[in-house]
Each structure stands twice: as C-alpha cells, then as structure tokens.
Amino acid sequence: MTELSSNIKITDSAQDYLAELLAKQEVEGIGVRIFVEHAGTPRAECCMSYCQPDEVDEDDLHIAYDKFTAHIDAPSIPYLHDAVIDYNKDRFGGQLTFRAPNSKVPQVGENASIEERINYVLQSEINPNLASHGGSVELLEVIEDEAGLTAVLKFGGGCQGCSAVDVTLRQGVEVQLKQSIPELTQVVDSTDHSVSDNAYYK
C-alpha cells in the first residue's frame, strides 16, 4: 500500500480547542475525521467530524497529536495540501477556521475517475472562458448505459437562461470535453433556463 502523507497543519490553539471538545464526548480513543466534500469543484467544502474508535478507516492517514488523533480521508489528501486549521479566540468565545486553498482545485492523476477528469477540464479550460460572461458550468453526474457515457451538466450565472447556451454547449463545452475525454459519448444540459434573471444574452 502507498504510504500516505500530508502537510495539513492544525495549530496549537486549534489542537487545544479540539481536545476540549473531544473530552466532553467521554469516549475513550475518540478523534477527529477531516475530509473534503465535492473535492476539486467550486462546491468543495472542508469538513470535520468526530471519529469513534470503531469508525476508523485503516486506509486513511492517521496523524497523532498529544491529546487526540486526526484521521485524514485518503481521497481528500491532495485537496488538503497546504490546509491550515486554526482557532481564534474573540469576545464571543472563539471560532475554528479551516483554510484549504487546494480544495477546489481539480487533481487528476493517472488513476483519476471519469468525474475527476471532467471536472478538471471544466475548471481549468471551460469555466475560465465562461467567466468572461459571468457564467459557469458544473458536473452533476455521469450516467453509464447501453448508449455509453453521458455527462450531465448544469450551467449557472450568466449562462442560465442565456439564449446562446445551446451553441455554447454543442460547439464549445461538448467539443472540448470529448476531445479531452474520448470515451465520453454525450453531454447534456439539465439547467432550468426558464430562469433568466442574470442571463448574458436574453
């Protein structure tokens, strides 16, 4: 098995705060689990939860601190590169902050899934162009059936309700995706374009 490593940092103040929270659970060996939902997409969200001893996943990265162990979700590790978890006291008590600059950045290695590869093309090539019109597109799901692989997309911002979105999809987005991912057979748009408040072209 590949040895896992991460440069995620939990500051001393955050460690003390988390240790206090964990102590209140009164469960021997309880730790924290750190992971990223919707990793590598604009919707990426860094999360933390309690991790009971019987919930430990042996495939993940385990970092032992003085008073607890942090269990880092293995698939989330690349997205947590350079992440910092800190705790800042203020007059209302304090706040735990989670900065993960790479959580929204698609990571595509040789074993990347079809979803990761599509997201990489969307975020690195397609969305920067759509942003000039205040628009964006995201992957909702990939459907596999007898017809092949279909990417279901959703447009947002200036692309939602835009009269030119079908041209954008067929001549731009679909062409780029199929060039980058040859096994993709179809690209469909599931956006409700009856909502056109922010449309670039009406």
MIDO-642850 format. One line per 8 residues: number of its first residue (from 1); their letters; for each residue x negated, y negated, z of N, C-alpha, C, O. Coordinates in Angstrom, 1 decimal, always signed. Atoms other than C-alpha are relative to their C-alpha. Example, Ala and Ser with C-alpha at 12.3 -4.5 7.8 and 13.67 -1.06 7.14 Angstrom:
<atoms>
1> as> -0.9:+1.2:+0.0:-12.3:+4.5:+7.8:-0.9:-1.2:+0.0:-1.9:-1.2:+0.7 | +0.9:+1.1:+0.0:-13.7:+1.1:+7.1:+0.8:-1.1:+0.8:+0.3:-2.2:+0.9
</atoms>
This chain:
<atoms>
1> mtelssni> -0.8:+1.2:+0.0:+0.0:+0.0:+0.0:-0.9:-1.2:+0.0:-1.9:-1.3:+0.7 | +0.7:+1.2:+0.0:-1.2:-3.5:-0.8:+0.0:-0.7:+1.3:+1.0:-0.8:+1.9 | +0.0:+0.7:-1.2:-2.4:-5.4:+2.2:+0.6:-1.4:-0.2:+0.2:-2.1:-1.1 | -0.7:+1.3:+0.1:-0.2:-8.5:+2.8:-0.7:-1.0:+0.8:-1.3:-0.7:+1.8 | +0.6:+1.2:-0.7:-1.5:-11.9:+3.8:+0.8:-1.2:-0.3:+1.5:-1.3:-1.4 | -0.7:+1.2:+0.2:+0.0:-15.3:+4.2:-0.7:-1.1:+0.8:-1.3:-0.9:+1.8 | +0.6:+1.2:-0.7:-1.2:-18.8:+5.1:+1.0:-0.8:+0.7:+0.8:-2.0:+1.0 | -1.1:+0.8:-0.6:+2.1:-19.8:+6.7:-0.5:-0.4:+1.4:-1.2:+0.4:+2.1
9> kitdsaqd> +0.4:+0.5:-1.3:+1.5:-21.9:+9.8:+1.1:-0.3:+0.9:+2.1:-1.0:+0.5 | -1.0:+0.3:-1.1:+3.6:-22.0:+13.0:-0.8:-0.8:+1.0:-1.7:-0.2:+1.7 | +0.8:+0.8:-1.0:+2.3:-24.9:+15.1:+0.2:+0.4:+1.4:+1.1:+1.2:+1.7 | -0.1:-0.3:-1.4:+1.7:-24.6:+18.8:+1.3:-0.4:+0.6:+1.9:+0.4:+1.4 | -1.2:+0.5:-0.5:+4.7:-26.7:+19.6:+1.2:+0.9:-0.4:+2.1:+1.2:+0.3 | -1.0:-0.9:+0.5:+6.9:-24.5:+17.4:-0.1:+1.4:+0.6:+1.0:+2.0:+0.9 | +0.1:-1.3:-0.6:+5.5:-21.3:+18.9:+0.6:-0.1:+1.4:+1.3:+0.8:+1.8 | -0.5:+0.1:-1.3:+6.3:-22.6:+22.4:+1.6:-0.1:+0.0:+2.2:+0.6:+0.8
17> ylaellak> -1.5:+0.1:+0.1:+9.9:-23.5:+21.3:+0.6:+1.3:-0.3:+1.6:+1.7:+0.3 | -0.6:-1.3:+0.4:+10.5:-20.2:+19.6:-0.1:+1.0:+1.2:+0.8:+1.8:+1.3 | +0.2:-0.9:-1.1:+9.1:-18.3:+22.6:+1.1:-0.2:+1.1:+1.6:+0.7:+1.7 | -1.1:+0.3:-1.0:+11.6:-20.1:+24.9:+1.3:+0.6:-0.5:+2.1:+1.2:+0.2 | -1.3:-0.5:+0.6:+14.5:-19.2:+22.5:+0.0:+1.5:+0.1:+1.1:+2.1:+0.5 | +0.0:-1.4:+0.0:+13.4:-15.6:+22.3:+0.1:+0.6:+1.5:+0.8:+1.6:+1.7 | -0.1:-0.4:-1.4:+13.0:-15.3:+26.1:+1.5:+0.0:+0.5:+1.9:+0.8:+1.3 | -1.4:+0.1:-0.4:+16.7:-16.3:+26.5:+0.8:+1.2:-0.5:+1.9:+1.4:+0.0
25> qevegigv> -0.7:-1.1:+0.6:+17.7:-13.3:+24.4:-0.1:+1.2:+0.9:+0.7:+2.2:+0.8 | +0.2:-1.1:-0.9:+16.4:-11.0:+27.1:-0.1:+1.4:-0.6:+0.6:+2.3:-0.2 | +0.2:-1.3:+0.7:+15.4:-8.3:+24.6:-1.5:+0.3:-0.1:-2.2:-0.5:-0.7 | +1.5:-0.3:+0.0:+12.0:-6.6:+25.0:-0.4:+0.2:-1.4:+0.1:+1.0:-2.2 | +0.6:-0.2:+1.3:+9.9:-7.0:+21.9:+0.7:-0.7:-1.2:+0.4:-0.5:-2.3 | -0.7:+0.7:+1.1:+12.3:-9.3:+20.0:-1.0:-1.1:-0.6:-1.8:-1.7:+0.1 | +0.8:+0.9:+0.7:+10.6:-11.5:+17.4:+0.8:-0.9:-1.0:+2.1:-0.9:-0.8 | -0.7:+0.8:+1.0:+11.5:-13.8:+14.5:-0.3:+0.6:-1.4:-1.4:+1.1:-1.6
33> rifvehag> +0.2:-0.4:+1.4:+12.0:-12.9:+10.9:+0.1:-1.3:-0.9:+1.1:-2.1:-0.7 | +0.1:+1.1:+0.9:+11.1:-15.5:+8.2:+0.2:+0.4:-1.4:-0.5:+1.3:-1.9 | -0.2:-0.4:+1.4:+12.4:-15.3:+4.7:+0.5:-1.2:-0.8:+0.9:-2.2:-0.3 | -0.5:+1.0:+0.9:+13.5:-17.4:+1.7:+1.2:+0.6:-0.8:+1.0:+1.6:-1.5 | -1.2:-0.4:+0.8:+17.0:-17.1:+0.2:-0.1:-0.8:-1.4:-0.5:-1.9:-1.4 | +0.0:+0.6:+1.4:+17.3:-17.8:-3.6:-1.4:-0.5:-0.3:-1.6:-1.6:-0.9 | +1.4:+0.5:+0.2:+13.4:-18.0:-3.7:-0.3:-0.2:-1.5:+0.2:+0.5:-2.4 | +0.4:+0.3:+1.4:+11.9:-19.6:-6.8:+1.1:-0.7:-0.8:+0.9:-0.8:-2.0
41> tpraeccm> -1.1:+0.7:+0.7:+15.1:-21.5:-7.7:+0.2:-1.3:+0.7:-0.2:-1.5:+1.9 | -0.3:+1.2:-0.6:+16.4:-25.0:-7.0:+0.8:+0.1:+1.3:+0.8:-0.8:+2.2 | -0.8:-0.2:-1.1:+18.7:-23.5:-4.4:-0.8:+0.7:+1.2:-0.2:+1.1:+2.2 | +0.8:-0.7:-1.0:+15.8:-22.0:-2.4:+0.2:-0.6:+1.4:+0.3:-1.8:+1.6 | -0.2:+0.5:-1.4:+16.4:-22.2:+1.4:-0.9:+0.9:+0.9:-0.7:+2.2:+0.9 | +0.8:-0.7:-1.0:+13.9:-21.2:+4.1:+0.8:+0.3:+1.2:+1.5:-0.5:+1.8 | -0.9:-0.4:-1.1:+15.5:-19.2:+6.9:-0.8:+0.7:+1.0:-1.9:+1.3:+0.8 | +0.6:-0.7:-1.1:+14.6:-17.8:+10.2:+1.1:+0.6:+0.9:+2.1:+0.0:+1.1
49> sycqpdev> -1.0:-0.6:-0.8:+16.5:-15.3:+12.3:-0.7:+0.8:+1.1:-1.9:+1.1:+1.0 | +0.5:-1.0:-1.0:+16.0:-13.1:+15.4:-0.3:+1.3:-0.6:+0.4:+1.7:-1.6 | +0.3:-1.3:+0.5:+14.4:-9.8:+14.7:-0.1:+1.0:+1.2:-1.1:+1.0:+1.9 | +0.0:-1.0:-1.1:+15.3:-7.0:+17.1:-1.0:+1.1:-0.3:-1.4:+1.3:-1.5 | +1.0:-1.0:+0.3:+12.7:-4.2:+17.5:+0.5:+1.1:-1.0:-0.3:+1.6:-1.7 | -0.5:-1.0:+0.9:+15.0:-1.8:+15.6:+0.3:-0.5:-1.4:+0.7:+0.2:-2.3 | -0.3:+0.7:+1.3:+15.3:-4.3:+12.7:-1.3:-0.3:-0.7:-1.3:-0.8:-1.9 | +1.3:+0.3:+0.6:+11.6:-4.5:+11.9:-0.2:+0.8:-1.2:+0.0:+2.1:-1.2
57> deddlhia> +0.2:-0.6:+1.3:+10.8:-3.7:+8.3:-1.5:+0.2:-0.1:-2.3:-0.7:-0.2 | +1.4:-0.3:+0.0:+7.4:-1.9:+8.1:-0.7:-0.5:-1.2:-1.9:-0.7:-1.3 | +0.6:+0.5:+1.2:+6.9:-3.2:+4.6:-0.4:-1.5:+0.0:-1.1:-2.0:-0.8 | +0.2:+1.4:-0.1:+6.8:-6.8:+5.7:-1.3:-0.3:+0.7:-2.0:+0.5:+1.2 | +1.2:+0.5:-0.7:+3.9:-8.9:+7.1:+0.3:-0.4:+1.4:+1.3:-1.1:+1.7 | -0.3:+0.2:-1.5:+3.7:-9.0:+10.9:-1.2:-0.8:+0.5:-2.3:-0.4:+0.5 | +1.1:+0.9:-0.6:+1.8:-11.9:+12.5:+0.3:-0.1:+1.5:+1.3:-0.6:+1.9 | -0.2:+0.0:-1.4:+1.3:-11.5:+16.2:-0.6:-1.4:+0.6:-1.7:-1.7:+0.4
65> ydkftahi> +0.3:+1.2:-0.8:+1.3:-14.7:+18.3:-0.1:+0.3:+1.5:+0.2:+1.5:+1.8 | +0.2:-0.3:-1.4:+0.6:-15.0:+22.0:+1.3:+0.6:+0.7:+1.2:+1.5:+1.5 | -1.2:-0.3:-0.7:+4.3:-14.7:+23.0:+1.0:+0.8:-0.8:+2.1:+1.2:-0.3 | -0.9:-0.7:+0.9:+6.0:-13.1:+20.0:-0.6:+0.4:-1.3:-1.8:+0.0:-1.6 | +0.5:-0.3:+1.3:+5.6:-11.6:+16.6:+0.9:-0.5:-1.1:+2.1:-0.5:-1.0 | -0.8:+0.5:+1.2:+6.7:-13.2:+13.3:-0.1:+1.0:-1.1:-1.1:+1.5:-1.4 | -0.1:-1.0:+1.1:+7.9:-10.8:+10.6:+0.3:-0.8:-1.2:+1.4:-1.3:-1.4 | -0.2:+0.7:+1.2:+7.5:-12.3:+7.2:+0.5:+0.9:-1.1:-0.2:+1.9:-1.5
73> dapsipyl> -0.6:-0.8:+1.0:+9.7:-10.9:+4.5:-0.9:+0.1:-1.2:-1.3:-0.9:-1.8 | +1.1:-0.2:+1.0:+7.3:-9.3:+1.9:+0.3:-0.7:-1.3:-0.6:-1.4:-1.8 | -0.3:+0.7:+1.2:+9.1:-10.6:-1.2:-0.1:-1.5:+0.1:-0.3:-2.2:-0.9 | +0.0:+1.4:-0.2:+9.2:-14.1:+0.3:-1.4:-0.6:+0.2:-1.6:-1.8:+0.1 | +1.4:+0.5:-0.3:+5.4:-14.4:+1.0:-0.5:-1.0:-1.0:-1.0:-2.0:-0.6 | +0.6:+1.0:+0.9:+4.4:-16.1:-2.3:+0.7:-1.4:+0.1:+0.1:-2.4:-0.2 | -0.8:+1.3:+0.0:+7.2:-18.7:-1.8:-0.3:-0.7:+1.4:+0.1:-1.9:+1.5 | +0.4:+0.7:-1.3:+5.9:-19.4:+1.8:-1.4:-0.4:+0.1:-1.9:-0.8:+1.1
81> hdavidyn> +1.4:+0.5:+0.0:+2.4:-20.2:+0.7:+0.0:-1.5:+0.4:+0.7:-2.3:-0.2 | +0.2:+1.4:-0.5:+1.3:-23.4:+2.5:+1.2:-0.5:+0.8:+1.3:-1.7:+1.1 | -1.1:+0.4:-0.8:+4.5:-23.4:+4.6:-0.4:-0.3:+1.4:-1.4:+0.3:+1.9 | +0.2:+0.4:-1.4:+4.5:-25.1:+8.0:+1.3:-0.1:+0.8:+2.2:-0.7:+0.4 | -1.1:+0.1:-0.9:+6.9:-24.6:+10.8:-0.4:-0.7:+1.2:-1.4:-0.4:+1.9 | +0.4:+0.9:-1.1:+6.8:-27.3:+13.4:+1.2:-0.4:+0.9:+2.3:-0.2:+0.5 | -1.0:+0.5:-0.9:+8.7:-28.6:+16.4:-0.3:-1.3:+0.5:-1.4:-1.5:+1.1 | +0.3:+1.3:-0.4:+9.0:-32.2:+17.1:+1.0:-0.4:+1.1:+2.2:-0.4:+0.8
89> kdrfggql> -0.9:+0.5:-1.0:+10.5:-33.5:+20.4:+0.4:-1.4:-0.3:-0.4:-2.2:-0.8 | -0.5:+1.3:+0.1:+12.7:-36.5:+20.3:+1.0:-0.3:+1.1:+1.1:+0.6:+2.0 | -0.9:+0.4:-1.2:+15.2:-38.3:+22.6:+1.2:+0.9:+0.0:+1.9:+0.9:+1.1 | -1.2:-0.9:+0.0:+17.9:-35.8:+21.6:-0.4:+1.4:+0.4:+0.5:+2.3:+0.4 | +0.4:-1.4:-0.4:+15.8:-32.8:+22.6:-1.2:+0.4:-0.9:-2.3:+0.5:-0.4 | +1.1:-0.4:+0.9:+13.8:-31.8:+19.5:+0.6:+0.6:-1.2:+1.8:+1.0:-1.3 | -0.5:-0.6:+1.3:+14.0:-30.4:+16.0:-1.1:+0.9:-0.5:-2.3:+0.5:-0.6 | +0.9:-0.9:+0.7:+12.4:-27.4:+14.3:+0.1:-0.3:-1.4:+1.1:-0.4:-2.0
97> tfrapnsk> +0.1:+0.3:+1.4:+11.2:-28.3:+10.9:-0.7:+1.1:-0.8:-1.6:+1.7:-0.3 | +0.5:-1.1:+0.9:+10.4:-25.9:+8.0:-0.4:-0.6:-1.3:+0.5:-0.9:-2.1 | +0.4:+0.6:+1.3:+8.3:-27.3:+5.1:-0.6:+1.1:-0.8:-1.6:+1.7:-0.4 | +0.5:-1.1:+0.9:+7.7:-24.8:+2.3:+0.0:-0.5:-1.4:+0.9:-0.3:-2.2 | +0.1:+0.7:+1.3:+6.5:-26.7:-0.8:+0.1:+1.0:-1.2:+0.4:+0.5:-2.3 | +0.0:-0.9:+1.1:+6.4:-23.5:-2.9:+1.3:+0.8:-0.1:+1.4:+1.7:-0.9 | -1.2:-0.8:-0.1:+9.8:-22.1:-2.0:+0.9:-0.1:-1.3:+1.5:+0.9:-1.6 | -0.9:+0.2:+1.2:+11.5:-23.5:-5.2:-0.8:+0.3:-1.3:-0.3:+0.3:-2.4
105> vpqvgena> +0.9:-0.2:+1.2:+8.5:-22.7:-7.5:+0.1:+1.5:-0.4:-0.2:+2.4:+0.4 | -0.1:-1.4:+0.4:+9.1:-19.5:-9.6:-1.4:+0.6:+0.0:-2.4:+0.0:-0.4 | +1.3:-0.7:+0.0:+6.4:-16.9:-9.1:+0.2:+1.2:-0.9:+1.1:+2.1:-0.7 | -0.2:-1.1:+1.0:+6.0:-14.5:-12.0:-1.3:+0.8:-0.1:-2.3:+0.3:-0.7 | +1.1:-0.9:+0.1:+3.6:-11.6:-11.7:+0.3:+1.1:-1.0:+1.3:+1.1:-1.7 | -0.2:-1.1:+1.0:+3.2:-8.5:-13.9:+1.2:+0.9:+0.4:+1.7:+1.6:-0.5 | -1.1:-0.9:-0.4:+5.9:-6.7:-11.8:+1.3:-0.8:+0.2:+2.2:-0.4:+0.9 | -1.2:+0.8:-0.2:+8.4:-9.6:-11.9:+1.2:+0.6:-0.6:+1.2:+1.2:-1.6
113> sieeriny> -1.3:-0.5:+0.5:+12.0:-8.8:-12.3:+0.5:-0.9:-1.1:+0.0:-1.9:-1.3 | -0.6:+0.8:+1.1:+14.1:-10.0:-15.2:+0.5:-1.3:+0.5:+0.4:-2.3:-0.2 | -0.6:+1.2:-0.6:+15.8:-12.5:-12.9:-1.2:-1.0:+0.3:-1.0:-2.2:+0.0 | +1.1:+0.9:-0.3:+12.4:-13.9:-11.8:-0.6:-0.6:-1.3:-1.0:-1.8:-1.3 | +0.6:+0.5:+1.3:+11.2:-14.2:-15.4:+0.9:-1.1:-0.6:+0.5:-2.1:-1.1 | -1.0:+1.0:+0.6:+14.4:-16.0:-16.5:-0.1:-1.3:+0.8:-0.2:-2.4:+0.2 | +0.1:+1.2:-0.9:+14.2:-18.4:-13.5:-1.3:-0.8:-0.3:-1.3:-2.0:-0.3 | +1.3:+0.7:+0.3:+10.5:-19.1:-14.4:+0.2:-0.9:-1.2:-0.3:-2.0:-1.3
121> vlqseinp> -0.1:+0.7:+1.2:+11.4:-20.1:-17.9:+1.0:-1.2:+0.2:+0.7:-2.3:-0.3 | -0.9:+1.1:-0.3:+14.4:-22.2:-16.7:-0.7:-1.2:+0.7:-0.5:-2.3:+0.3 | +0.6:+1.1:-0.8:+12.4:-24.1:-14.1:-1.2:-0.6:-0.6:-1.5:-1.8:-0.4 | +1.3:+0.6:+0.5:+9.1:-24.5:-15.9:+0.1:-0.6:-1.4:-0.6:-1.5:-1.8 | -0.1:+0.4:+1.4:+10.3:-25.1:-19.5:+1.3:-0.8:-0.4:+1.3:-1.8:-1.0 | -1.3:+0.5:+0.4:+14.0:-25.8:-19.8:+0.5:-1.2:+0.8:+0.9:-2.2:+0.3 | -0.6:+1.1:-0.8:+15.1:-27.9:-16.8:-0.8:-1.3:-0.1:-0.2:-2.3:+0.0 | +0.7:+1.3:+0.2:+12.3:-30.5:-17.2:+0.5:-0.8:-1.2:+0.6:-2.0:-1.1
129> nlashggs> -0.6:+0.7:+1.1:+13.8:-31.3:-20.6:+1.4:-0.4:+0.2:+1.8:-1.6:-0.1 | -1.4:+0.4:-0.3:+17.4:-31.3:-19.4:+0.0:-1.1:+1.0:+1.0:-1.9:+1.0 | +0.0:+1.1:-1.1:+16.4:-33.6:-16.5:+0.0:-1.4:-0.6:+0.5:-2.3:+0.0 | +0.0:+1.3:+0.6:+15.9:-36.4:-19.0:+1.4:-0.5:-0.3:+1.7:-1.7:-0.5 | -1.4:+0.3:+0.2:+19.7:-36.3:-19.5:+0.8:+0.1:+1.4:+2.0:+0.1:+1.4 | -0.6:-0.1:-1.4:+20.3:-35.9:-15.7:+0.7:+1.4:+0.1:+1.5:+1.6:+1.0 | -0.6:-1.3:-0.1:+21.2:-32.2:-16.3:-0.9:+1.1:+0.5:-2.1:+0.8:+0.8 | +0.8:-1.2:-0.5:+20.1:-28.8:-15.1:+0.8:+1.2:-0.4:+2.0:+1.2:-0.7
137> vellevie> -0.6:-1.3:+0.2:+20.8:-25.1:-15.6:-0.6:+1.0:+0.9:-1.8:+0.9:+1.2 | +0.6:-1.0:-0.9:+20.5:-22.2:-13.3:+0.6:+1.4:-0.3:+1.7:+1.5:-1.0 | -0.4:-1.4:+0.3:+20.8:-18.4:-13.5:+1.0:+0.4:+1.1:+0.7:+0.3:+2.3 | -0.9:-0.5:-1.0:+23.9:-17.0:-11.8:-0.2:+1.5:+0.2:-0.2:+2.0:+1.3 | +0.2:-1.4:-0.1:+23.4:-13.3:-12.6:-0.5:+0.6:-1.4:-0.4:-0.1:-2.4 | +0.3:-0.7:+1.3:+22.1:-10.8:-15.2:+0.8:+1.3:+0.0:+0.9:+2.0:+1.0 | -0.9:-1.2:+0.1:+24.6:-8.2:-16.4:-0.6:+1.0:-1.0:-1.0:+0.6:-2.1 | +0.5:-1.1:+0.9:+23.4:-4.9:-17.9:+1.2:+0.9:-0.4:+1.8:+1.5:+0.5
145> deagltav> -1.0:-1.0:+0.4:+25.9:-2.9:-20.0:-0.4:+0.6:-1.4:-1.6:+0.5:-1.8 | +0.4:-0.7:+1.2:+26.0:-1.0:-23.3:-0.4:-1.0:-1.1:-1.1:-0.6:-2.0 | +0.5:+1.0:+1.0:+25.5:-4.3:-25.2:-1.4:-0.5:+0.2:-2.0:-1.1:-0.6 | +1.3:+0.4:-0.4:+22.3:-4.9:-23.4:-0.1:-0.9:+1.2:+0.8:-0.7:+2.1 | +0.2:+0.9:-1.2:+21.1:-7.6:-21.0:+0.6:-1.4:-0.3:+0.3:-2.0:-1.3 | -0.6:+1.3:+0.2:+23.2:-10.8:-20.6:-0.3:-0.9:+1.2:-0.1:-0.5:+2.3 | +0.2:+1.0:-1.0:+22.1:-13.8:-18.7:+1.1:-1.0:+0.1:+1.5:-1.6:-0.8 | -1.2:+0.9:-0.3:+25.0:-15.8:-17.1:-0.6:-1.2:+0.6:-1.1:-1.2:+1.7
153> lkfgggcq> +0.6:+1.2:-0.5:+24.0:-19.4:-16.7:+1.2:-1.0:+0.5:+2.3:-0.8:+0.1 | -0.9:+1.0:-0.4:+25.6:-22.4:-15.1:-0.7:-1.4:-0.1:-1.7:-1.6:+0.4 | +0.6:+1.3:+0.2:+25.0:-26.0:-16.2:+0.5:-0.9:+1.1:+1.6:-0.8:+1.6 | -0.4:+0.9:-1.0:+25.1:-28.9:-13.8:-0.5:-1.4:-0.3:-1.1:-1.6:-1.3 | +0.4:+1.4:+0.2:+24.6:-32.7:-13.5:+0.6:-0.5:-1.3:+1.8:-0.3:-1.6 | -0.5:+0.6:+1.3:+24.8:-34.4:-16.9:+0.4:+1.0:-1.0:+1.0:+0.6:-2.0 | -0.3:-1.0:+1.0:+25.2:-31.1:-18.7:+1.5:+0.5:+0.2:+2.1:+1.0:-0.7 | -1.4:-0.5:-0.3:+28.6:-30.3:-17.0:+1.0:-0.9:-0.7:+1.0:-2.1:-0.4
161> gcsavdvt> -1.0:+0.8:+0.7:+31.4:-31.4:-19.3:-0.6:-0.7:-1.2:+0.2:-1.5:-1.8 | +0.7:+0.7:+1.1:+28.9:-32.6:-21.9:+0.5:+0.6:-1.3:+0.5:+1.8:-1.4 | -0.5:-0.5:+1.3:+30.3:-32.3:-25.5:-1.1:+0.7:-0.8:-0.8:+1.5:-1.7 | +1.1:-0.6:+0.8:+26.8:-31.3:-26.7:-0.6:+1.3:+0.7:-1.6:+1.8:+0.2 | +0.6:-1.1:-0.7:+26.3:-28.5:-24.2:-0.1:+1.3:-0.8:-1.0:+2.1:-0.6 | +0.0:-1.2:+0.8:+27.2:-25.7:-26.6:-1.2:+0.1:-1.0:-1.9:+1.1:-1.2 | +1.1:+0.1:+0.9:+24.5:-26.9:-29.0:-1.3:+0.2:+0.8:-2.2:+0.9:+0.4 | +1.2:-0.1:-0.9:+22.0:-27.2:-26.1:-0.2:+1.5:+0.4:-1.3:+2.0:+0.4
169> lrqgvevq> +0.1:-1.4:-0.4:+22.8:-23.6:-25.1:-0.5:+0.8:-1.1:-1.4:+1.6:-1.0 | +0.3:-0.9:+1.1:+22.7:-22.0:-28.5:-1.4:-0.3:-0.7:-2.1:+0.6:-1.0 | +1.2:+0.3:+0.8:+19.9:-23.9:-30.2:-1.2:-0.3:+0.9:-2.4:-0.4:+0.5 | +1.1:+0.3:-0.9:+17.8:-24.7:-27.1:-0.3:+1.1:+1.1:-1.2:+1.8:+1.0 | +0.2:-0.9:-1.2:+18.2:-22.6:-23.9:+0.0:+1.4:-0.5:-1.0:+2.1:-0.1 | +0.0:-1.4:+0.4:+19.1:-19.3:-25.6:-1.2:+0.3:-0.8:-1.8:+1.4:-0.6 | +1.1:-0.2:+0.9:+16.4:-19.6:-28.2:-1.3:+0.2:+0.9:-2.1:+1.1:+0.7 | +1.2:-0.1:-0.9:+13.7:-20.3:-25.5:+0.0:+1.2:+0.8:-1.1:+1.8:+1.0
177> lkqsipel> -0.1:-1.2:-0.9:+14.9:-17.6:-23.2:-0.3:+1.3:-0.8:-1.1:+2.1:-0.3 | +0.2:-1.3:+0.8:+15.0:-14.9:-26.0:-1.5:+0.1:-0.5:-2.0:+1.2:-0.6 | +1.4:+0.0:+0.4:+11.5:-16.0:-27.2:-0.9:+0.5:+1.1:-1.8:+1.3:+0.9 | +0.8:-0.3:-1.2:+10.1:-15.6:-23.7:+0.3:+1.4:+0.5:-0.6:+2.1:+1.1 | -0.4:-1.3:-0.6:+12.1:-12.5:-22.7:+0.8:+0.7:-1.1:+2.0:+0.7:-1.2 | -0.6:-0.6:+1.2:+12.7:-10.4:-25.9:+1.1:+1.0:+0.4:+2.0:+1.2:-0.5 | -1.0:-1.1:-0.4:+14.8:-7.7:-24.0:+1.4:-0.7:+0.3:+2.3:+0.1:+0.5 | -1.3:+0.7:-0.3:+17.5:-10.4:-23.3:+0.8:+0.0:-1.3:+0.3:-0.5:-2.3
185> tqvvdstd> -0.9:-0.1:+1.2:+20.4:-9.8:-25.8:+1.0:-1.1:-0.1:+1.4:-1.5:-1.2 | -1.0:+1.1:+0.1:+22.8:-12.6:-24.9:-0.1:-0.9:+1.2:-0.5:-0.6:+2.3 | +0.0:+1.0:-1.1:+23.0:-15.8:-22.9:+1.4:-0.7:-0.1:+1.9:-1.1:-1.1 | -1.4:+0.6:+0.0:+26.5:-17.1:-21.8:+0.0:-1.1:+1.1:-0.7:-1.1:+2.0 | -0.2:+1.1:-0.8:+27.6:-20.2:-20.1:+1.3:+0.2:+0.8:+2.4:+0.3:+0.2 | -1.2:-0.2:-0.8:+30.1:-19.8:-17.1:+0.5:-1.4:+0.6:+1.3:-1.3:+1.4 | -0.3:+1.3:-0.6:+30.3:-23.6:-16.3:+1.4:-0.4:-0.4:+1.9:-0.2:-1.5 | -1.3:+0.6:+0.2:+33.7:-25.2:-15.9:-0.2:-1.4:-0.6:-0.4:-2.4:+0.1
193> hsvsdnay> +0.3:+1.3:+0.7:+33.3:-28.0:-18.5:+1.2:-0.9:+0.0:+1.1:-2.0:-0.7 | -1.1:+1.0:-0.1:+36.7:-29.5:-17.8:-0.3:-1.1:+1.0:+0.3:-2.1:+1.0 | +0.5:+1.1:-0.9:+34.9:-31.4:-15.0:-1.1:-0.7:-0.7:-2.2:-0.2:-0.9 | +1.0:+0.7:+0.8:+33.1:-34.1:-16.9:-0.4:-1.4:+0.5:-0.8:-2.3:-0.2 | +0.3:+1.3:-0.7:+32.6:-36.9:-14.4:-1.4:-0.6:-0.3:-1.6:-1.8:-0.5 | +1.4:+0.4:+0.1:+28.8:-37.0:-14.8:-0.6:+0.4:-1.4:-1.8:+0.3:-1.6 | +0.5:-0.5:+1.3:+28.6:-35.8:-18.4:-0.8:-1.0:-0.7:-0.5:-2.2:-0.7 | +0.9:+0.9:+0.7:+25.8:-37.3:-20.5:+0.7:-0.4:-1.3:+0.7:-1.6:-1.7
201> yk> -0.9:+0.3:+1.2:+28.0:-37.1:-23.7:+1.4:+0.5:+0.3:+1.6:+1.6:+0.7 | -1.4:-0.4:-0.2:+31.8:-37.1:-23.4:+0.7:+0.0:-1.4:+1.9:+0.4:-1.4
</atoms>
